[in-house]
Amino acid sequence: MVFALLTAAIIWNLGTWYLGLPSSSSHTLVGSIIGVGIANQLMGAHTGTSGVDWSQASGVGKSLLISPVVGFFCAGLLLLAFKFFIRDPRLYQAPEGTEPPPFWIRMLLILTCSGVSFAHGSNDGQKGMGLIMLILIGTVPTAYALNHAVTPQETADFVAISRQAETAIQKHVTPFTAIGDPRTEVTDYIRTREFKPGTMLGLQQLVNSIASQASLYKQLSKVPETMTPNLRNDMYVASEALRLMKKSNMPELAPADWDALENYRKHIDVSTKFIPTWVKVAVAMALGLGTMVGWKRIVVTVGEKIGKQHLTYAQGASAELVAMATIEAADQLGLPVSTTHVLSSGVAGTMAANHSGLQWSTVRSLAMAWILTLPCSILISATLFWVFRKII
């Protein structure tokens, strides 16, 4: 799965980069993950953790589709506001040759560029870190499936909090309920979103099992290699089930019980949702080096080929300020958006507001890349996964 989605993302990103099209790596990555998820579900067993969580995927899709529209209109409006409040004509002129802009305009552009870079790194950086963790967990689960930085004292605290959560769940277990495997019971709930009498009992037994193993081994780094994948999966299933229960408010729990369960879920996530420092540094360096090496094709398209006239300083600042704000807002909401699409649509919005005219051939190419990225990356990754499964 990892090899298929990585290969699919690389193929599409390199192809659009070669053509000078500002394609979205976010779209590509999301599409590739959806593709292998669909293929895996069609080819394998249907469980609560196979396939695609379409509620999550639809939220991501909406953010990727809406953010360019926001960029277009907001950047255009901001340019008009600049023209109304700032009368310096130099701000609305295109660069001449290699002459640097006036000092205060240069400071403004440095500020807006830095803002976009920060927002881009915080949003796109998270995708890169998530992808690396996906690879590490899939290939070397013994080292990275569980957070080895959790101390024995923190593990002891987790066991105590688990007992509190178990008590809160026990209050809502239907008497005389009988179930088979607790993990199967809870994963069925995750898959179907259908709350059954056995769901709470399965969750209680799962919480008890996780706490017993944490108490037995005292530290996550000491969990045996053969037990690590199962323990991580149990933690994920318990956390996801609690998230869905909280979202649907089913069953209806007292506020104190929800507090205990939310506290338990946060401690579980510390053990399974973590990023080592070296991964953060590696992603930051990759983003910086990738931009330094491959910047020119995309920059020329955005700066010179979207509008019929060269981008002015005010247009660039407007597009960048809107891109920075939009990406940062999405970052706070935990939604991946495309820096490329937000910035490109912002530039197009300033061209429209400035009556500079748009190069419709470029706009059509951008729109086609925008529309085709998701379905093409889904198809490529699903096909590659099927091929790899047949070959390997």
N, C-alpha and C positions, 0 to 999 in steps of 0.2 A: 504493500500500500504506500509506504513512504517513498520507495524508489519510483513508483508510478506517478505519484502526485508531484514529486520534485522534477522528474523528467518532463512532465506535461507543462509545468509552470515555466521551466527553462526554455522549452521549445517555443512557446507562445511569446514569452517576453523577448527572447532574442529575435524572433521573426518581426515583431512590431518595432523593436528598436532599430533593426536593420533598415526598415522602411521609413524610419523617422517619425513614427506615430506614437504620440504620448499615451500608450496603453497603460492600464492600471494593474500594477502588481498585486494590489488587494483583490480586485476582481478575479485575477488569474489564480491566486492562491485559494480563495474561497471556492471558485469553480472546480479546481483540481481536487480539493478535499471532498466536495459534494460528489464528484464523479466516482472516486474510489469508494465512497460510502454507498452509493447506489449499486455499484458493481458488486461490492462485497455482500450486500443484502440479497441481491439476485442470485449470487453464486453459492452463498453459504446459508447457515442456519439463521432463522429470524429470531433474534433475542432482543432484550431491552436495550442493549448497548451496540447493536449493529444498525446499519443503515444511516439515515440522516435525521437529525432533530430539526424538523421543518419549521418549528416555531422560532428557533434560533436563526436558522438560515433565512427565513423571511424577514426578520428584523435587520439582519446584515444586508440583505438585498435592498430593503427600503432605504437604508442609510446611504448605500452606494449609488442608488438612483436619484435620491432627492438632493444630495449634497451639491452636485454640479448645477442644478437649477437655482439653489440658494446662492452659489458663487456667481452665477451670471447676473442675476437681478441686483444683489447687494453691491457687487463691485461697480456696476453701472450707476447706482444711486450714490455711492460714496464718491465717485469721480465728479458727479454733478455737485455734490456738497463741497468738494475741494474748490471747484470753479467759483462757487458762490462766496465762499469765505476767504479763499487765498487768491489774491489778485496778481501775484508775481508771474509774468508771462513765461519766464524761463522754465517753470514747472510743467508747462504744457507743450514744450518743444521736444522733438526727438533728438537723441545724441547726434553730434556732428563729428564724423570721423572717429579719432581716438581721443578727442578732447574730454577730460573728465567733467562731470557736472559741477555746478557751483557747490561750495562747501556745505551749506545747510541742506541742500538736496541730497548730497552724497551721504550725510549723516542720517537723513530720513530713510534712504534706500538701504543703508547698512542695518538700521533698526528693523525695517520690514523684512529684509532677507534673513536676518538672525531669528526673527519671530517665526517665519515659515520653517526655517531649518530646525528650530526647537520643536515646533508642533509636529513636523514631519518625522523627526526622530522619535518623539514620544509615541506617535501612532504607528508608523511603519516599523519602528524598532520592536514594538510589542509583537507584531506579526512574525518578525524574524526570530525573536526569542521563543515564541510559541512553536514555531516550526522546528527549531533546533531541539527543543525539549521533546517534541514528538518523535524526532529521530532517535534521540538518546534513550528515551523510555522504550522505544520499539526495539532498539538494537542492543543496549546494555542495561536491561532493567534492574539488575542487581545493584548497580551504582546509582541510578537516577530515578527509578520508579518511586522511591520514597526519599524524603528529605533527611539525609544523614546528619544535618546540622542540628536537628532536634536533640536537646540534651536529656540525660536521664531524669533530671528534675522536671523538665517540661513534659516528658513522657508520663511521669507520676501524676502530674496535674491533669493530663489528658485522661488518664484512667479514672480519676476522681470525677471529672466532668462527665465522662461516659456513664458513670453510675447514676448521676443526676438525670441525664437524658433518658436512661433506661427506666428510671422511676416515673418520669413524665409520660413516657410512652405507655408504660404498664397501666396507667389510669384509663387508657382508651382501647385496651385490648378486649375484644369481645370474648366473654367467658365460653369455655368448652369449645374453642376454635382449634381445629387441627390442620396442620400444613405439612408439606413435604420439605423440600430444600428452601431455607429462608431467602437465599440469594435469588433463586428463581422466582419466588413470590414477589420480591421487591422489584426485580427487573421487569416482571410482567406489568407491574403498576407503572413503571417508567415508560414502557412501550405503549401501553394502552391508555394511560391516564385514567384508568378505571379503578376507583378505590373499593376494595373488597374487605370482608371481615378478617381475612387472613393477612392483610397488608401490614397492619400495625404489629401483629405477632411476628411476622417475618422480619420487620424492621427491628423489633426489640431483640430478637435472637441474633441479628446481624451486628447490632451495636454491642451486645454482650460478647460475641465472638471476637470482634476487633479489640475490645478492651482487654479480654483475656490474653490475646496474643501480645499486646503492648505490655501488659503486666509481666508476662512470662519472659520476654526478651529484654525488658528494661530500656532498650534503646533501638531505634529503627535501623541503625546501621548493623545491628546484630541479628536481624531477622534472616533466617537461612535463605539461600538463593532460591530453593524450590518453593518457598512460601511467599516470597516477595510479590510476584504478580497477583496471586490470589488476595493478599492483604490489601494491595493497592486497589484492586478491582472492588473489593468489599467496601473500602472507604469511599470510592467514587460513587458506587451505587447508593450507599447510605446518604451521602451528601446531596446527590441529585434528587433522591426521593423526598428528602426534607425540603429542598428548594421548591419542588413542584407542589408539595402539600401546603407550604406557606403561601405560594402564589394563588392556589385555588381555595385556600382556607378550609381544607377538607382533610381531616376532621376538624371540627371546631374545638380549639384548645383554649384554656385559660391563658391570659397574657404571661403569667409566670412560667407556665410550661413552654410557651413559645420562646421565651427568653432563654430557658435552659437548652432548648433544642438548637436555637440560633448560635448560642455560645459553643455548643458541641460541634456544629457544622463549621464554624470558623476555625476551631482547633484541628478538625480533620483536614481542612483546606491548607493549613500550614504544612501538613505532612505530605500533601500530594500536589499542591499548586505553588511551586517555588521555582526561582530562577537563580542558578549559581552566578556569582559575580563575573567569572570568566566568560560566560555566555553573553552577558550584557556588554562587556568590553569588546568581544568579538563582533557582535552585531553593530555596535557603534562604529568600529573600524571599517566593517564591510560597507556600511551605508556611506561613510565618508569617502573611501577609496573608489567605490563604484561610481559615485557622483563625479569625482575628480577625473576618472578615466573615460567615462562614457557620456559626458554631459552634452557634447556639442550638437549631436543630431536633434535631440529633444529641445534644447534651448533655442536653436535656430527656428524650429517649427513654431514654438510658443511665441517667441519674440518678433518674428518677421513674416510668418506665413499664415497667421490666423486673420490678421487685418490687412487691408490694402495699403495702409500706411505703417511706418515704423512705430513701435510702441514709444509713447512719451514717458517722462519720469512720473507724472501724476498717474497715468494709467498703470504703470508697473507697481507703484506704491499702493494704489487702490486694490488691485488684484491680489497683491501679497497680504495686505492687512485683512481682507475678507477671507483669504485662504487660511491665514493664521488663526483667526477667530473661529472659523467653521471647523477646522481640524481639532483645535483645542477643545471645543464644545463636544465634539464626537468622542474625543479621548476621555473626557470626564464621564461620559455616558457609557463608556466601554464598547463603542461601536467603531469598526474599521471603516475608514473612508479612503478615497483615492486622492492623494495630494495632487497628482498629475491632472486628474479630471476637474478638481475644484479650481486649481490655478488656471488651467486652459479655459474653462468656462468663464472664469473671472476676467481674463484678458478679452474674450469675445464680448462679454458684457460691457466692458469699457469702450471697446471699439464701436459697439452699437450706440452707447450713450454719447460718444464723441462724434458720431456720424462719420467715422473714418471708413466705414464699409468693411465687409467681411469677404475673405476669399472662400467662396462657398465650396470649392473643390477640397480645400483643406478641412473645412468644417464637416463636409460629408465624410471624409476619410476618418476624422476623429469620431464622428457619430457611429460609423460602421464598426470601428474598433471597440467603441463603448458598448454597442449592442451585441457584437459577436463574441466578446471576450468570455463571458460566462458560459454560453452554450458550447463554444469551441473547447474551452479548457475542461468542461465536464466531459465532453465526448472523448477528448484526447486521453485524459487520465483514466477514464473507465476502460477505454480500449487497451491502453498500456497495461492496466492491472490485469485484464483478462489474458493478454498475451503473456505477461510474466508468470501468471499462475499456470499457464499451459506449458511454458518452457521450463520453469524451475520447479 
